[in-house]
Amino acid sequence: MSNTDTIVILIAFAAYLVLMIVIGAIYMKNTNNSEDYFLGGRGLSGWVAALSAQASDMSGWLLMGLPGTVYALGTGQSWIAIGLFLGTVCNWVFISSRLRKYTIKANNSLTLPAYFENRFRDKKRVLLLVSSIVIVIFFLVYTASALSAGGKLFNSVFGVDYHVALAIGAAVILIYTFMGGFMAVCVTDFIQGSLMLVGLLVVPIAAYFMVGADQVKPILDQSGVVGGASAYLSLFRNGDRSYTAVEIISQLAWGLGYCGMPHILTRFMAVKNQKELRKSRVIAIIWVTISLAAAVAIGIIGRVYLFPTILGTEGNASTESVFIEMITKMFTKDTNLPFVGGIFLCGILAAIMSTADSQLLVTASSVSKDIYKDILKPESDEKKVLKVSRFTVLVVALLAFLIAWDPNNSIMGLVSNAWAGLGSAFGPIVVMSLFWRRTNFAGAVAGIVSGGGAVLIWDYLPLVHGQTLGTATGLYSLVAGFALSILCIVIFSLCTKEPSQEILAEFDEVKNWKE
């Protein structure tokens, strides 16, 4: 890539980043209290709710992690995408409407921990504290994955040192999240989600036609894929062997995580009304269907389009840079349209930023609203809570920056660990609290602690001949954590006192609520 091309792409990046900061400044004027900062006054439109939820969900994983693993190992890695598609559909169809209603009915809960506290009438604030700690722990790792992706993007495109690139990306995300809060995050995520979708569609389709349909299999064989092109393109092959049931279950299980993701669930809570929510549901499902299919296509077509370069080999970029390398080649070498290429590269930056900003905001809400305001300093006024929120955003960004410091960290690995932890800790109790009338406080505490704890034990403690349970069994920790959490919720709820009549009446009211 020539110096001129680099400058043109840099201009596109700069314009995009300035736009994000301007949006943060605009919404800073309208952010007067914690409800504005965390939920935008519950005034999200259908389009903004849908695209911001999905953009904040998919992150750099969609444009780097998933295409990279498909590029390296083949179409069989699509089972993750299938699981995520099913999880998205179930989340929007079954969870979104009832959670929105319940958080309004349960004392206008602004955060997920506050919803748990209000739902189960936890006067000792045990649920508030436990769930806030879980959010801080796992969102630090999740935010670090987004910052790491940003560092790799700038490093790959501009040749900037990874650590300098990491600092640039973190600084911009920090500025507009710090200033504008929830509405700034949602509006920027709406723009970012639109940009991601355009890039996901245009680049693989253009590359496919440039290569030619009849050349795909021959070039795959030449590129040295394990097992040959037929195995590489098979959904049921993992290189030179068939997928095992455990592997397929583990990848499909990613879909279980959706109902426990605070940064997605807050979008449901913030939608203006049921009509807008129904609109959001359709938009979000269409968006995720197209995006996941396109991300898988990038991994496959990228293997062909970039040949004879083989990513991940000595001297070449990692496999997670396949989309970046495709855009760079297509718009600087094959078509000489570097500014257009810069805009599409901003789509990757958009994916990264749209997740990091949401995670920063949810973590800030847990610390400032749930821990500081509700537990430590109940007498604090709204302005003080807002200041603590912004300070928390700063601290969390710094800690995530330190976790992401190692350039050898896998984006896929970081996301996998955080997704499992949040999905196991919160997913079961969100589902049970909305749909099982008998769920009580003891069950809620047991579900959160057992789910989050199971993931930490499964992934990090070497209990089997020096190996973790995850490595020894090949089973994704989310499966084990989710199942254990459900079991604990049921057992502890049935073995302890039934919920009060007040709680049961509220459950029935939400169940029968027509808006």
C-alpha positions as CSV (number, residue, x, y, z in Angstrom):
1,M,0.0,0.0,0.0
2,S,1.5,3.4,-1.1
3,N,1.9,6.4,1.2
4,T,-0.8,8.2,-0.7
5,D,-3.3,5.3,-0.1
6,T,-2.4,5.2,3.6
7,I,-3.0,9.0,3.9
8,V,-6.4,8.7,2.1
9,I,-7.5,5.8,4.4
10,L,-6.2,7.8,7.4
11,I,-8.5,10.7,6.4
12,A,-11.5,8.4,6.2
13,F,-10.7,7.0,9.7
14,A,-10.2,10.5,11.1
15,A,-13.5,11.8,9.7
16,Y,-15.3,8.8,11.2
17,L,-13.7,9.1,14.6
18,V,-14.5,12.9,14.7
19,L,-18.1,12.1,13.9
20,M,-18.4,9.7,16.9
21,I,-17.0,12.3,19.2
22,V,-19.3,15.0,17.9
23,I,-22.3,12.7,18.6
24,G,-21.0,12.3,22.2
25,A,-20.8,16.0,22.6
26,I,-24.3,16.6,21.3
27,Y,-25.9,14.1,23.6
28,M,-23.9,15.3,26.6
29,K,-26.2,18.4,26.6
30,N,-29.2,16.2,27.0
31,T,-27.8,13.9,29.7
32,N,-29.1,15.4,33.0
33,N,-29.6,12.3,35.3
34,S,-28.8,8.6,35.6
35,E,-31.9,7.4,33.7
36,D,-30.8,9.6,30.7
37,Y,-27.2,8.3,31.0
38,F,-28.1,4.6,31.4
39,L,-31.3,4.1,29.4
40,G,-31.8,7.3,27.4
41,G,-35.1,8.0,29.2
42,R,-36.6,4.8,27.8
43,G,-37.0,6.6,24.4
44,L,-35.3,4.4,21.8
45,S,-36.9,4.0,18.4
46,G,-37.3,0.6,16.8
47,W,-34.5,1.1,14.3
48,V,-32.0,2.4,16.8
49,A,-32.8,-0.2,19.4
50,A,-32.4,-3.1,16.8
51,L,-29.2,-2.0,15.2
52,S,-27.6,-0.8,18.4
53,A,-28.4,-4.1,20.2
54,Q,-27.0,-6.2,17.4
55,A,-24.0,-4.0,16.7
56,S,-23.1,-3.9,20.4
57,D,-23.5,-7.7,20.5
58,M,-21.4,-8.7,17.6
59,S,-18.2,-6.6,18.2
60,G,-14.9,-7.1,16.4
61,W,-15.6,-10.8,16.8
62,L,-18.0,-10.7,13.9
63,L,-15.6,-9.1,11.4
64,M,-12.3,-10.6,12.8
65,G,-12.8,-13.5,15.2
66,L,-15.5,-15.5,13.2
67,P,-14.1,-14.9,9.7
68,G,-10.6,-15.7,11.1
69,T,-11.6,-19.1,12.5
70,V,-13.5,-20.0,9.4
71,Y,-10.5,-19.0,7.2
72,A,-8.3,-21.2,9.3
73,L,-10.5,-24.3,9.9
74,G,-13.4,-24.3,7.4
75,T,-17.1,-24.0,7.1
76,G,-17.7,-26.3,10.1
77,Q,-17.0,-23.3,12.3
78,S,-20.3,-22.0,11.2
79,W,-22.0,-23.9,14.0
80,I,-21.2,-20.9,16.2
81,A,-23.0,-18.6,13.8
82,I,-26.0,-20.9,13.7
83,G,-26.1,-21.0,17.5
84,L,-25.9,-17.2,17.7
85,F,-28.7,-16.9,15.1
86,L,-31.0,-19.1,17.1
87,G,-30.1,-17.3,20.3
88,T,-30.8,-13.9,18.8
89,V,-34.2,-15.0,17.5
90,C,-35.2,-16.5,20.9
91,N,-34.0,-13.4,22.8
92,W,-36.0,-11.0,20.7
93,V,-39.1,-13.2,20.5
94,F,-39.3,-14.5,24.1
95,I,-37.2,-12.2,26.3
96,S,-37.4,-8.7,25.0
97,S,-41.1,-7.8,25.5
98,R,-41.5,-9.4,28.9
99,L,-38.2,-8.0,30.3
100,R,-39.1,-4.5,29.2
101,K,-42.5,-4.7,30.9
102,Y,-41.0,-6.3,34.1
103,T,-38.3,-3.7,34.5
104,I,-40.9,-0.9,34.3
105,K,-43.2,-2.7,36.7
106,A,-40.3,-3.6,39.1
107,N,-39.8,-0.1,40.4
108,N,-38.5,1.2,37.0
109,S,-35.3,-0.8,37.1
110,L,-32.5,1.0,35.1
111,T,-29.9,-1.9,35.2
112,L,-30.0,-5.7,35.2
113,P,-28.7,-5.9,38.9
114,A,-31.4,-3.4,39.9
115,Y,-34.0,-5.6,38.1
116,F,-32.9,-8.6,40.1
117,E,-33.1,-6.7,43.4
118,N,-36.5,-5.3,42.7
119,R,-37.9,-8.5,41.2
120,F,-37.0,-10.6,44.3
121,R,-37.5,-7.8,46.9
122,D,-33.9,-8.1,48.0
123,K,-33.8,-5.6,50.9
124,K,-30.2,-6.7,51.9
125,R,-29.0,-6.0,48.4
126,V,-27.1,-9.3,48.0
127,L,-28.2,-9.7,44.4
128,L,-27.3,-6.2,43.6
129,L,-23.7,-6.7,44.9
130,V,-23.2,-10.2,43.5
131,S,-24.5,-9.4,40.0
132,S,-22.5,-6.1,39.8
133,I,-19.3,-8.0,40.7
134,V,-20.0,-10.5,38.0
135,I,-20.5,-7.8,35.4
136,V,-17.3,-6.0,36.3
137,I,-15.2,-9.2,36.2
138,F,-16.4,-10.5,32.9
139,F,-17.0,-7.2,31.1
140,L,-13.4,-6.2,31.8
141,V,-12.3,-9.2,29.7
142,Y,-15.0,-8.5,27.1
143,T,-14.0,-4.8,26.8
144,A,-10.4,-5.9,26.5
145,S,-11.2,-8.1,23.5
146,A,-12.7,-5.1,21.7
147,L,-9.7,-2.9,22.5
148,S,-7.4,-5.7,21.3
149,A,-9.3,-5.9,18.1
150,G,-8.9,-2.1,17.6
151,G,-5.2,-2.3,18.2
152,K,-4.8,-5.1,15.7
153,L,-6.8,-3.1,13.1
154,F,-4.7,0.0,13.3
155,N,-1.5,-2.1,13.4
156,S,-2.5,-4.1,10.3
157,V,-3.7,-1.1,8.2
158,F,-1.2,1.6,9.2
159,G,1.7,-0.3,10.6
160,V,1.3,1.6,13.8
161,D,2.8,-0.1,16.9
162,Y,0.1,-2.3,18.5
163,H,0.3,-0.5,21.8
164,V,0.0,2.9,20.3
165,A,-2.9,1.7,18.2
166,L,-4.5,0.3,21.3
167,A,-4.3,3.7,23.0
168,I,-5.8,5.5,20.1
169,G,-8.9,3.3,19.8
170,A,-9.4,3.2,23.6
171,A,-9.2,7.0,23.8
172,V,-11.9,7.7,21.1
173,I,-14.3,5.1,22.6
174,L,-13.7,6.6,26.1
175,I,-14.4,10.2,25.0
176,Y,-17.9,9.7,23.4
177,T,-19.0,7.2,26.0
178,F,-17.8,9.4,28.8
179,M,-19.6,12.5,27.5
180,G,-22.9,11.2,26.0
181,G,-23.9,8.1,27.9
182,F,-26.6,5.7,26.6
183,M,-28.1,7.8,23.8
184,A,-24.7,8.7,22.4
185,V,-23.7,5.0,22.5
186,C,-27.0,3.9,20.8
187,V,-26.9,6.5,18.1
188,T,-23.2,5.8,17.3
189,D,-24.0,2.0,17.4
190,F,-26.9,2.6,14.9
191,I,-24.4,4.3,12.5
192,Q,-21.9,1.6,13.2
193,G,-24.4,-1.3,12.7
194,S,-25.4,0.2,9.3
195,L,-21.7,0.6,8.3
196,M,-20.9,-3.0,9.4
197,L,-23.8,-4.4,7.3
198,V,-22.7,-2.6,4.1
199,G,-19.1,-3.8,4.5
200,L,-20.2,-7.3,5.2
201,L,-22.3,-7.5,2.1
202,V,-20.1,-5.6,-0.5
203,V,-16.6,-7.0,0.2
204,P,-17.3,-10.8,0.0
205,I,-19.7,-10.5,-3.0
206,A,-17.2,-8.3,-4.9
207,A,-14.3,-10.7,-4.1
208,Y,-16.4,-13.7,-5.2
209,F,-17.0,-12.2,-8.6
210,M,-13.4,-11.1,-9.0
211,V,-12.2,-14.7,-8.3
212,G,-14.9,-16.5,-10.3
213,A,-17.2,-19.3,-9.0
214,D,-15.3,-22.0,-10.9
215,Q,-12.1,-21.1,-9.2
216,V,-13.1,-21.4,-5.6
217,K,-12.5,-25.1,-5.1
218,P,-9.3,-25.3,-7.1
219,I,-7.7,-22.4,-5.2
220,L,-8.9,-23.8,-1.9
221,D,-7.0,-27.0,-2.7
222,Q,-3.9,-25.1,-3.7
223,S,-4.0,-23.1,-0.5
224,G,-3.4,-26.3,1.5
225,V,-6.6,-26.6,3.5
226,V,-6.6,-29.7,5.7
227,G,-8.7,-32.5,4.1
228,G,-9.1,-30.6,0.8
229,A,-11.7,-28.2,-0.5
230,S,-14.6,-30.6,0.0
231,A,-13.8,-31.1,3.7
232,Y,-13.2,-27.4,4.1
233,L,-16.6,-26.5,2.7
234,S,-18.5,-29.2,4.7
235,L,-20.6,-28.2,7.7
236,F,-19.9,-31.6,9.3
237,R,-16.1,-31.8,8.8
238,N,-13.4,-30.3,11.0
239,G,-10.4,-30.5,8.7
240,D,-9.6,-34.2,8.0
241,R,-12.2,-35.6,10.5
242,S,-15.8,-35.4,11.2
243,Y,-17.2,-33.1,13.9
244,T,-18.1,-34.8,17.2
245,A,-21.4,-34.2,18.9
246,V,-19.6,-32.4,21.8
247,E,-18.0,-30.0,19.3
248,I,-21.3,-29.2,17.6
249,I,-23.1,-28.8,21.0
250,S,-20.4,-26.5,22.2
251,Q,-20.6,-24.2,19.2
252,L,-24.4,-24.1,19.1
253,A,-24.3,-23.3,22.9
254,W,-23.0,-19.8,22.1
255,G,-26.7,-19.0,21.5
256,L,-27.5,-19.6,25.2
257,G,-25.4,-16.6,26.1
258,Y,-27.8,-14.0,24.6
259,C,-30.3,-14.0,27.4
260,G,-27.6,-13.1,29.9
261,M,-25.9,-10.2,28.1
262,P,-26.5,-7.0,30.0
263,H,-25.4,-4.7,27.1
264,I,-28.1,-6.3,24.9
265,L,-30.8,-6.6,27.5
266,T,-30.6,-2.9,28.3
267,R,-31.7,-2.1,24.8
268,F,-34.9,-4.1,25.4
269,M,-35.4,-2.1,28.6
270,A,-35.0,1.2,26.8
271,V,-37.4,0.8,23.8
272,K,-40.1,3.4,23.7
273,N,-43.1,1.1,23.5
274,Q,-44.3,-2.3,22.3
275,K,-45.0,-1.2,18.8
276,E,-41.3,0.0,18.4
277,L,-40.2,-3.3,20.1
278,R,-42.0,-5.4,17.5
279,K,-40.4,-3.4,14.7
280,S,-36.9,-3.8,16.4
281,R,-37.5,-7.6,16.5
282,V,-37.9,-7.9,12.7
283,I,-35.0,-5.6,11.9
284,A,-32.6,-7.3,14.3
285,I,-33.4,-10.8,13.1
286,I,-32.9,-9.8,9.5
287,W,-29.6,-7.9,10.4
288,V,-28.1,-10.8,12.3
289,T,-29.1,-13.4,9.6
290,I,-27.3,-11.4,6.8
291,S,-24.4,-10.4,9.0
292,L,-23.5,-13.9,10.3
293,A,-23.9,-15.5,6.8
294,A,-21.6,-12.8,5.3
295,A,-19.0,-13.2,8.1
296,V,-18.7,-16.9,7.3
297,A,-18.5,-16.1,3.6
298,I,-15.6,-13.7,4.3
299,G,-13.6,-16.5,5.9
300,I,-14.2,-18.8,2.9
301,I,-13.9,-16.3,0.1
302,G,-11.0,-14.6,1.8
303,R,-9.0,-17.8,1.7
304,V,-9.4,-17.8,-2.1
305,Y,-9.2,-14.1,-2.9
306,L,-5.9,-13.5,-0.9
307,F,-4.1,-16.6,-2.3
308,P,-1.1,-17.1,-2.7
309,T,-0.8,-15.3,0.6
310,I,-1.7,-17.6,3.5
311,L,-2.6,-15.7,6.6
312,G,-1.3,-17.0,9.9
313,T,2.0,-18.2,8.4
314,E,5.4,-16.7,9.2
315,G,5.7,-13.1,8.0
316,N,1.9,-12.7,7.3
317,A,-0.9,-11.2,9.3
318,S,-3.0,-13.4,11.6
319,T,-6.0,-15.2,10.3
320,E,-8.2,-12.8,12.3
321,S,-7.1,-10.0,9.9
322,V,-8.7,-11.7,6.8
323,F,-11.3,-9.0,6.3
324,I,-8.8,-6.2,6.8
325,E,-6.5,-7.8,4.2
326,M,-9.3,-8.3,1.7
327,I,-10.4,-4.7,1.9
328,T,-6.8,-3.4,1.6
329,K,-6.1,-5.6,-1.4
330,M,-9.5,-4.8,-3.1
331,F,-9.5,-1.1,-2.8
332,T,-5.8,-0.2,-3.0
333,K,-4.4,-2.8,-5.4
334,D,-7.3,-4.1,-7.5
335,T,-9.5,-1.0,-7.8
336,N,-7.5,2.0,-6.6
337,L,-10.3,3.4,-4.4
338,P,-8.5,3.9,-1.1
339,F,-11.1,6.3,0.4
340,V,-13.8,3.7,-0.2
341,G,-11.6,1.1,1.4
342,G,-11.0,3.4,4.3
343,I,-14.8,3.6,4.8
344,F,-15.2,-0.2,4.8
345,L,-12.3,-0.5,7.2
346,C,-14.2,1.9,9.5
347,G,-16.9,-0.8,9.4
348,I,-14.5,-3.0,11.3
349,L,-13.7,-0.2,13.7
350,A,-17.4,0.3,14.1
351,A,-17.9,-3.3,15.1
352,I,-15.1,-2.9,17.7
353,M,-16.3,0.4,19.1
354,S,-20.0,-0.5,19.2
355,T,-19.3,-3.3,21.7
356,A,-16.7,-1.6,23.8
357,D,-18.8,1.5,24.4
358,S,-21.8,-0.6,25.5
359,Q,-19.7,-2.7,27.9
360,L,-18.1,0.4,29.4
361,L,-21.5,1.9,30.0
362,V,-23.0,-1.2,31.6
363,T,-20.0,-1.7,33.8
364,A,-20.2,2.0,34.8
365,S,-23.9,1.6,35.7
366,S,-23.2,-1.4,37.9
367,V,-20.5,0.4,39.8
368,S,-22.1,3.9,40.1
369,K,-25.8,3.1,40.3
370,D,-25.8,-0.4,41.8
371,I,-22.8,-0.3,44.2
372,Y,-22.1,3.4,44.9
373,K,-25.6,4.9,44.9
374,D,-27.7,1.9,46.1
375,I,-25.2,0.3,48.6
376,L,-22.4,2.7,49.7
377,K,-23.9,6.2,49.4
378,P,-27.7,6.1,49.2
379,E,-27.9,9.8,50.0
380,S,-26.0,10.8,46.8
381,D,-27.8,13.1,44.3
382,E,-28.1,12.5,40.6
383,K,-25.1,14.8,39.7
384,K,-22.8,12.9,42.0
385,V,-23.9,9.5,40.5
386,L,-23.3,10.9,37.0
387,K,-19.8,12.0,38.0
388,V,-19.1,8.6,39.5
389,S,-20.4,6.9,36.3
390,R,-18.1,8.9,34.1
391,F,-15.1,8.2,36.5
392,T,-15.9,4.5,36.4
393,V,-15.9,4.6,32.5
394,L,-12.4,6.0,32.7
395,V,-11.1,3.4,35.2
396,V,-12.7,0.4,33.5
397,A,-11.3,1.5,30.1
398,L,-7.8,1.7,31.7
399,L,-8.1,-1.8,33.2
400,A,-9.3,-3.2,30.0
401,F,-6.5,-1.5,28.2
402,L,-4.0,-3.3,30.5
403,I,-5.6,-6.7,29.9
404,A,-5.4,-6.1,26.2
405,W,-1.8,-5.1,26.3
406,D,-0.5,-8.5,25.1
407,P,-0.8,-8.5,21.2
408,N,-0.9,-12.3,21.2
409,N,-4.2,-12.4,23.0
410,S,-6.8,-14.1,20.8
411,I,-10.0,-12.0,20.2
412,M,-11.9,-15.2,19.9
413,G,-10.5,-16.6,23.1
414,L,-11.2,-13.4,25.1
415,V,-14.8,-13.1,23.8
416,S,-15.4,-16.8,24.4
417,N,-14.5,-16.6,28.1
418,A,-16.5,-13.4,28.8
419,W,-19.5,-14.7,26.8
420,A,-19.6,-17.9,28.8
421,G,-19.3,-16.2,32.1
422,L,-22.0,-13.6,31.6
423,G,-24.3,-16.1,29.8
424,S,-24.0,-18.7,32.6
425,A,-24.4,-16.2,35.5
426,F,-27.3,-14.2,34.1
427,G,-29.0,-16.1,31.3
428,P,-30.7,-18.8,33.5
429,I,-32.0,-16.3,36.1
430,V,-33.3,-13.9,33.5
431,V,-35.2,-16.7,31.8
432,M,-36.5,-18.2,35.1
433,S,-37.4,-14.8,36.6
434,L,-39.5,-14.0,33.6
435,F,-41.2,-17.3,33.1
436,W,-41.2,-19.4,36.3
437,R,-43.5,-18.0,39.0
438,R,-41.9,-20.0,41.8
439,T,-38.4,-18.6,41.3
440,N,-37.3,-16.9,44.6
441,F,-34.4,-14.9,46.1
442,A,-32.4,-18.0,47.2
443,G,-32.7,-19.5,43.7
444,A,-31.6,-16.3,42.1
445,V,-28.4,-16.0,44.3
446,A,-27.6,-19.7,43.8
447,G,-28.1,-19.4,40.0
448,I,-25.8,-16.4,39.5
449,V,-23.0,-17.6,41.8
450,S,-23.1,-21.2,40.5
451,G,-23.2,-20.2,36.8
452,G,-20.4,-17.6,37.0
453,G,-18.3,-19.8,39.3
454,A,-18.7,-22.9,37.1
455,V,-17.2,-21.0,34.1
456,L,-14.2,-19.8,36.1
457,I,-13.6,-23.4,37.4
458,W,-14.2,-25.0,34.0
459,D,-11.9,-22.7,32.1
460,Y,-9.1,-21.9,34.5
461,L,-8.5,-24.6,37.1
462,P,-6.3,-27.6,36.0
463,L,-8.3,-30.3,37.7
464,V,-7.8,-33.2,35.2
465,H,-4.1,-34.3,34.9
466,G,-2.9,-30.8,34.6
467,Q,-5.7,-29.8,32.2
468,T,-8.8,-27.7,32.7
469,L,-12.2,-29.4,32.4
470,G,-12.8,-27.4,29.2
471,T,-9.7,-28.8,27.6
472,A,-10.2,-32.3,28.9
473,T,-13.8,-32.7,27.8
474,G,-13.9,-30.3,24.8
475,L,-17.2,-29.0,26.1
476,Y,-17.7,-25.2,26.1
477,S,-18.0,-23.9,29.6
478,L,-21.2,-22.1,28.8
479,V,-23.0,-25.5,28.5
480,A,-21.8,-26.6,31.9
481,G,-22.4,-23.2,33.6
482,F,-25.9,-22.7,32.1
483,A,-27.0,-26.2,33.1
484,L,-25.7,-26.0,36.6
485,S,-27.2,-22.5,37.1
486,I,-30.7,-23.7,36.0
487,L,-30.4,-26.7,38.3
488,C,-29.4,-24.6,41.3
489,I,-32.2,-22.1,40.7
490,V,-34.8,-24.9,40.7
491,I,-33.4,-26.8,43.7
492,F,-32.9,-23.7,45.9
493,S,-36.2,-22.2,45.0
494,L,-38.1,-25.3,45.8
495,C,-36.2,-26.0,49.0
496,T,-36.8,-22.5,50.4
497,K,-39.8,-20.3,51.2
498,E,-42.3,-19.5,48.4
499,P,-42.2,-15.9,47.0
500,S,-44.5,-13.5,48.8
501,Q,-48.0,-12.7,47.5
502,E,-46.8,-9.3,46.4
503,I,-44.1,-10.9,44.2
504,L,-46.5,-13.5,42.8
505,A,-49.1,-10.8,42.0
506,E,-46.6,-8.7,40.2
507,F,-45.5,-11.7,38.1
508,D,-49.1,-12.3,37.1
509,E,-49.6,-8.6,36.3
510,V,-46.6,-8.6,34.0
511,K,-47.7,-11.8,32.4
512,N,-51.2,-10.4,31.6
513,W,-50.0,-6.9,30.8
514,K,-51.3,-5.6,27.4
515,E,-49.7,-2.4,26.1
